Amino acid sequence: MKKRQLALSAHQVSKQYVLRGNKSKERFLALSNVNLKIFKGERVALFGDNGAGKTTLLKLLTGITKPTSGKIRRFGKVVSLIDITAGFHQEFSGRENIALNAVLLGLDLRKIRQIEESVIAFSGIAKFIDQPLYTYSSGMVLRLGFAIAIHADPEILILDEGIIVGDQNFQKKAYDKVEEIFAAGKTIVVCSHMLPLLERLCERFIWLDGGKVVLDGGREALLDYKKKRDSLQFGEVVNNANAGILFEFLRKLPLGEKFMVTAGSGSMEPLILKGDEVEVERADFSGLKKNDVIAFWSDDLQNIVVHRFYKLEKGKIVTKGDDVLVADATYVTKENLLGVVKI
């Protein structure tokens, strides 16, 4: 049996921050004695409640910050999509910043020349590429930073869900590029609240809570977390700013594929409670029947909604919740449909 090669390791790693107040310096332990070994080719998900230490661990693994105690080791070229504008110079042009950032990521001049035009095309700011960075909008800077990082051909990719940037069209393009890297067999460590996304893309799941590793294993770790997260603020999760990206990802799944989504409202009570995880099967619009419970995207709520098929009206499905007090009608088309909920 071929021995697995290490990509990243953390040995008894702790990270402490000093919270500076007016009169005192309070100490906060963000991570406590974390031990991890991540092997080449693994797709690893970090999850947990807000403040669990996920982003802190990502920053330690990528070298953005150093541990207070313990040791981090890296075996291969690491690219992080956490702080993607770090290293930019405001007086340099976009083109000059491509070279600067690429050098910081470990690329040589030959490689920089090879990727330069692809980076410019991907960022969508070719018209302004030779202008100084201080003339760019914040969105343009983020798009350029993402384009550079994603073209750096990392052996190890570390990313936080907040890095999918820009307008809706660029977000879709950015997500597709990340998905390509997942499919290429790279070592990937990703942090997200979007559990269906993690469950689909990753094979190893690490649950963090209070700066410590609670569970590290297969999907059973994710399932255990779902059962025990009574204290999780569901409103924050279901209103995640990247919910639209999750919808686009799920909509591309083949018909018959099954996945889990979170019910974001109480309009289906008592059958489905707010915060319940429900199983959805990708289904064809024409195959849906009256009284089916379906999952779909709502532009008004900017989220995935679970409702019942009420009637067909002018080629659109009218849906309603089961709770008569929260029975707002919604329209569903082929474009915003995800599938049928398995009850």
Residue, then its C-alpha position, 0 to 999 in steps of 0.5 A: m500500500k502506497k504511503r500517504q504524503l503529508a500536505l499540512s500538519a499542526h502539532q499542539v497549535s494554540k493561538q491567543y489574541v489580546l483584546r485591548g480595552n481602555k483599561s485592561k488587556e483581556r486575553f482570548l484563546a482562539l485555538s487550543n492544542v490543535n493537532l492535525k495531519i492533512f494528506k496530499g489530495e485530501r478535500v477537507a472541510l472545516f465547520g462549526d459555530n461562529g467563533a469556533g476558530k475556523t478562520t483562525l486555523l485557516k490563517l495559521l495553515t496558510g501562514i498569514t499569522k503565526p501560532t502562539s505555541g505549537k508548530i505548523r508545517r507545509f509540504g508544497k505550494v500553498v495559495s490561500l483565498i482568505d485575504i486576497t488583497a494582501g500585498f497590493h500596492q496602491e501606486f502600482s498599476g493592475r498589471e504591475n500588481i499581478a507581477l508583485n502578487a505572483v512573486l509573493l505567491g512563489l511564481d517565477l517571471r516565466k510563469i507570470r508571463q504565461i498567466e498574465e493575460s489569463v488573469i486579466a481576462f478572468s478579472g474582467i478589468a482589461k480596460f483599466i489594467d494599466q491604471p494605478l490601483y488607487t483608481y480601482s473600485s473595491g470590487m475591481v481590486l477583489r476581482l483582480g486578487f481572486a484572479i491572480a490567486i486562482h491562476a497560481d496553480p497551487e498544490i494546496l488551496i486554502l479557502d474561506e467561503g467569503i472569497i467568492v467576490g464581485d457581481q453575480n456574473f463574476q461570482k458564478k465564474a469564480y465558483d466554477k473555477v474553484e470547482e475545477i480545482f476541486a476536481a483536479g485532485k489538489t489538496i483543499v481545505v475549505c471553511s463554510h457554513m453551507l453544509p450541503l456544499l461541504e457534504r458534496l465537495c469534501e471527503r473529510f470533515i473537521w468540527l471545531d468548537g471553542g477553538k478545539v477539534v470536536l470530531d475529525g472524520g467522514r460524513e458522520a462528523l457532519l451528521d453529528y454536528k447537525k444533531k447537536r447544533d441546537s445553539l446555532q443561530f439558524g437565521e445567520v446560516v440561512n441568510n448567508a451572503n453566499a446562498g446564491i452561489l450555493f443555489e447555482f451549484l445545486r442547480k447544476l446537479p443532474l436530475g435524480e441527485k439528492f442533497m440536503v438544504t435548511a428550511g429558512s422559514g416557518s411557513m411549512e410548520p408543523l410538517i417542516l420546522k424552521g432550521d430543519e434539514v430536508e432532503v431534496e431530489r433534483a427534479d424536472f419542472s414538468g414532472l412536478k405534481k400538485n401538493d408536491v413539496i418543492a425547494f426553489w430559489s427566492d429572489d425576494l428572500q435571497n435564499i432557498v425556500v421550501h413550499r408546497f405546489y399549490k396550482l399551475e398558473k400561466g406556465k408557473i407554479v404557485t406555491k404556498g406554505d402549510d401554515v395558514l398564518v404564513a402562507d405567502a404565495t410564491y412563483v416557481t419557474k424552470e429557472n429557480l426550481l431545485g427539486v422535490v423535497k422527500i418527506 
